[in-house]
Amino acid sequence: MRQIAVLPYRTVGPAVDAPIQILLITSRETRRWVIPKGGLMKGLPPHAAAAVEAEEEAGVLGAACPTPLGSYRYRKKRNSGAFVWADVDVFPFAVTEELETWDEQHQRERRWFSLAEAAKAVDEDDLRALIRSFGAREFRAAASPARMIGAVAGKMADKTGVNTMFAWFQKLLPQQTQFFDLFERQAATLVAGADALARLAQGGSGRVQHIREIEEREHDADDITRDVLHAVRRSFLTPFDRSAITSLITTMDDAIDEMQQTAGAADLYEVIEFEPEMRDMAAIIVDAARLTAEAMPLLRKIADNGHRLHELTERLVRMEGHADEIHAQGLKRVFKASSGKDPLHFVVRQEMFKRLERVVDRFEDLANEIDGLVIDHA
């Protein structure tokens, strides 16, 4: 039997390395902790069906990434009493709203867990492994020692993977650590902008506020980019090649710029309702921003974290390919629906699809930038 599920998550606080929480629910019969799941639904893609299950079983709304995180297997008891194996595809689900009432609220309990607690709470080994790897806290822990300016040379060498002599110079130039702080701040703007873009795509009464939030995050990103460029000019020594630093930060800035362009187009053309494929692409953007936020702290010890960074960039590239497929399918569907009717409707939708595709493309560019750093330094 094949099933679909969501892994509902949220971050606690705005920091780039803020802890991630997972929402679990109890099963109706055994009362064990599980994630919202169910069967495939006719007429709905798997991730959309999983989002329906999340609303019905857990009372949460959000952005379901169409690219699955992975899968797990468990033994499901059927009404006849027989047990069958069920393979479950799991889709990341960024929770944007918790409903006060929902279909199964009297049949289940819902609760937010830390990553470690959620992994311990579930019974399935494969699901436990998926939850543990979702936030990769072991990699964040390895990349988050004290970030005090003026740290001793040995610690600076350990954090950047350079030799002892180079670390001695770093001690004389404490602004070295500013680059990593700024990379992580820029990643935080991507996460905030992506979340606002996903809420905008879902519709609702907060449209104006979502557009304004994306614009504010774009201004923040511009400031951070300028700070990095100034730091490159002022610094005698840098953790990576100067061109690599500027390319990395400007690529991140390009991503939030494209988000702002998308929001601006929605405002200009008064797009109130987004196509289902547009919402799917926005969900991919949310997960891409999350992966970027995970990757940035790992750059502090890139020699130790090269394998994990490659895993993250590989997933970013795979998501970009999936977004291209969704873009083509959505544009074709809208074209057929608009044929012989309002041509302006198709032109506006085409522009919105193009804007969203450009956002995803920038994350693929970012994956290539990170891969380049890994090749050079890990």
N, C-alpha and C positions, 0 to 999 in steps of 0.2 A: 504494500500500500504506500502511495506517495502522499505526503502532506506538506503544508506550508506553515511557517510560523514567523513571528517577528521577535526581535530582541529589543524591547523598549528601553531607551536610555536617556539620561539627561546628565549635564555637568553641574557640579555644585560650585558656583562662583564663576566669575568671568576670566580667571587666569588661564593661560594656555595649558598649564599642567594641572588644572583643577580636577579633583577626583570625579570619576564617572560612577553614576548609580544605575542599577538595573531594576526594572519593575518586574516582579514575579507575581503570579496568581496561584491560587490553590485549585487543584482538580476537584471536580464535583463529587466524585465517589471516594477516592482514597485520601483527599485533602492534602496531598503532597504538593510541593512547590514546583510549578511548571511555567513555561512561557506561553503566551497566547498562540494557539495553533488550530488548524482545522484542515478540511479537505479543499481541493481545487474547486473553483466555481466556474461554471460555464459562462463564457463571455468576458471573464476577467483574467488579466495576466496574474501570474502567481503572487507577485508582491502586492498587487491591489487586493487580492483575496485575503492575503495575510493582514492587510490593514483593516479590512472589514472585521476579521476575527479580533483584532486588537480593540476595536470600538465596542464590539458586542461582549467580549469576555472580560476586558480590563477597563473599559470606559475611558480610553485615551485616544486622542487624535494626534496626528503628526505626519512626518514625511518618511515614507517607506522607500528605501533605496532599492531600485530594481535589480541591482547586482547582489546576489546572495553572499553572505559572509562565509557560509559553509553549510554543512549538513550533519545530522546525527541520526542514530537509529535507536528505536525502543520497541518494546513488545506492547502492542495495543490489544486490549480485551474488547471483543465484539459483543453485540447484544446476545448472540447465541451462546456466549460463554467461552468461545474459542479465542485463542491468542494468535495474532499475526504480527509479522515484522512491519514496522512503518518507518520509511525513510523521510526525514523532514528537512526541507530546505529552509534556512534561517536568513531573514532579511533584516539589516539594521533599520531601526525605527526611531527617529529623533522625535521625542514627545514634545508637542507644543501646547497641548491643552489636556487637562484632566476633567472629565465630566463628573458632575455631582450625581447624576442618575444614568444608568445604562442597563441594557437588557438582562445581564446575568449578575447584577450586583448583590442579589440575595442568595446566590448559589456559590459565590466565590469570595475569597478575601484577596485583596491586592496590597502589596507592600514594596517599598523601595529598599534595595539592599546595596551595599558596597559591592564592588567586583568580587572581592574575596568571599564575602558572605554569600553572594548569589551562587558562586561556584560550589560552595559547600552545601547549599540548600537543595540543589537539584540532584536527582538520582543517576541520571545518564552520564556515563564517563565522557562521551563525545561532546555532549552539551556543556559539561563542566569545562572541558578544554577550550571550547569556543568562547565561553564567557571569560575565562582567564586570559585568553589571548586578545580579547577585544580592546582593552585599554593598554595592554602590554605594560603593566605597572613595573614589572621587573626591569624593563628597559628605561623607563622614566627614572626609576630609583638610581640606576647606574649613571644617569646623566644629570642628576640634580644635587650635587654637593653644594656646599655654601658658595654663594656667588658674590662674595664681598670684594669690592675694589681694593687692590693692594694685597691680595692673597699671596702667600709665599710662593717662590718659584717652583717648588716641587709640585704643589697642587696645580698650578697653572699648566705645568708640563703634563700632568696626569689627565687634566681635562681636555687638552687639545691634542695630545698624542705627539707632541714635539719632543726633541731631545733636551737634555738638561741645560746645555749652553743657551739654546734658544729661549728656554724658560727663564733663564737669568735676565735676558733682555726684557722679557714680558713683565718681570717684576718691576723693572724701571719704567715700564709703559703700562700702567694699570688700565688705560682705556681699552686695552685688548678685549676685555670681557664684555664691553659694551655691545660688540657686534652680536654676540649670542643673545643678549637681552633684547636687542632690537629685532632680531629675527623672530623671537618668540612673541614679542608684542605685535609684530606684523601678522603672524599667524592668528593671533587673537582677533584681529580686525576681520580676517577672512571668516573665522567661525561666526562672529557676530553678524557680519553681512550676509552670510549664507543662511543663517537662521531666519533673518528678517526677510530674505528673498523667498524662502520656503513658505513663510506665513503669508506673504503677499500672494503667492501662487495659489494658496488654499482659499483665498477670498475672505469675505467677512467684512466687518465694520472698521477694522484697523488699517485699511489700505493706506491712508495718508500718513499715518505714523510709521508704517513699515517703509515706505518710500523715503521718508525723512531720515529714518535710522540708517538706511543704506548710504544715503548721501553723507551723513555725519561720519560713518565709518570710512568712507572714501577719503574724506578730509583728514582723518586720523592717519590713514595709510600714507598720504602724501607727506605729512609731517615726519613720519618715521623714515620714509625713504630719503628725505632731505638730511635727516640726522645721520643716516648710514653713509651717504655720499660725503658729508662733511667729515665724518670720522675716518673715512678712507683717505681723504686728502691730508688729514692731520697726523695720522698714525705712521710711525716709522716701520713697525712690524704689524702684520695682520695674520689672523688664523689661517686664511686661505689666500689664494691669489686674488689680487685686487679686482681683476675683471670678473672673477667668479663671484665675489661678494656683491658687486654692483649688479651683475646679471641675476643673481638669486633674489635680491630685494626688489628689483624692478619687475621681475616676473610675478612676484607676489602682488606688487602694486597693480600690475596689469589685470590680475584676476579680480581685484576689488573694483577697479575701474570698469571692467566689463559688467560686473554686477550693477554698478551705478547706471551704466548705459541701459541695461535691461529695465531697471526700475524707471529710468527717465522715459523710455519708450512706452512703458505701461501707462505712465502719467500723461504723456503727450497724446497717445491714441485712445486714452480713456478705456483701457482694457480692464474690465471688472472681473470677468470670468476667464480663467486659463484653461486651455485644453488639457485633457488627462496626460498626454505625453509631455506637456510643458511641466506639469507638476512632478512627473517622474524625473525629468531632467533636473529640476530644482532639488529633488531629493538626492540625486547623485552628487550635486554640488555640495549639499550639506555633509555628506559622508566624505567627500574629497577634502573639504576644509578640516574635518575631524582628523583625517589621516595626516594632513599637513601639520596640524597642531601637535600630533604625536611625534612627527619626524623632527621638528625643529630642536627640541631639547637633546635629541640623540646626536646632533652635530657637535656638541661639546666634547664628546668622546667618540669621534667618528671611527677611529680605528677599532674600537671594541664593538661598535653597533652597526658595522657595515652590513651584516646579514639581515638584520631587522629592517634597516633602511631600504635594502633591496626588495624585501617583501612588501613594504609599503608602496614603493614606487611601481612595482609590478601590478599591484591592485589598482593604483591610480590609472595606469595605462589601460588596463582591462576595462575599467569603468568608462573611460573616454570612448573606447570602441563600442561599448554597449549604448552609450548616449548617442553616438552616430546612428545606430540602428533605430533607436527610438525616434530620433529626429526625422529620419527618412519615412518611417511608418506614419508618424503624426502628420507630416506635411502632405503625404499622399492622401491620407484620409480627409484632411481639411480641403484639399483640392477637389476631391470627388464630391464632397458635400457642398462646395461652393460653385460647382460647375453649373452654368446657366442661371446663376442667382446673382448675388452681390459680389462683384470682383474685388471691391475694396476690402471686404471681410477677409478674403484670402491674402491680400497684400499685407494687411496688418498682422495676420497670424504668421505669415512667412517671415516678417521682420522680427517678431518675438522669438520664433524658433531660432533664427540666425543669431540673435543676441545671446540666448541661452547656450547655444553650441559654442560660441566664442568663450564663454566663461569656462566651460568644461575643457576646452582646448588649452586654456592658460594653465590649468592644473596638470595637463599632460606635459606642457612645457616645463612646469615646475618639477615634475618627476624627473625629467631629463637633466635638469640642473643639479638635482640632488644626486642622481646616478653619476654625473660627472665628478662631483666632489668625492663620492665613495671610491671611484676608480683612482683618483689622484692621491687619496689620503688613507684609504683602508685596504 
